Amino acid sequence: MIQLQYRPSVDMDQCYGVYAAISKTPFPGSPVEKIGMLMQTIYAPVFKIAAEKGIPIIDMARSFDLNNPSLYVSQIEPSELGSKIIADTVAYCVNNHQVNDGSQFYYSLPGSTEIIREANDGSKVWNPSDVDNK
């Protein structure tokens, strides 16, 4: 099982300064866009390998809303609510994923308790608009 990292809280940048630090990198876009581009780049080969090996993916990157401070403590740690989302999604995957299912994404959309299961054929590109436009 692979678990994807969620994006840090935007509203708590005074804690660790993740967005302030990434704003200083010499790439185009806002700090949030830069993190999105980084995740797109890093996750693409991960999705392909997971598809080839039939590995399930816990997609916290789509499950957390970076604009919802109730999911976080000090910008990067999950709050009680954020921890529950992680635990519920992992438990769902452990209890429901079968080896012959192939690679699947498991996530919940921000504000929902429903766990979504989506096939991973290795062609998906992680896109922040999957979450930000919901």
PyMOL commands that set and color helices and strands:
alter all, ss='L'
color gray80, all
select helices_A, chain A and resi 13-16+18-22+31-53+60-63+69-71+80-96+99-101+129-132
alter helices_A, ss='H'
color red, helices_A
select strands_A, chain A and resi 2-4+57-59+72-73+77-78+104-107+116-119
alter strands_A, ss='S'
color yellow, strands_A
deselect
rebuild
show_as cartoon
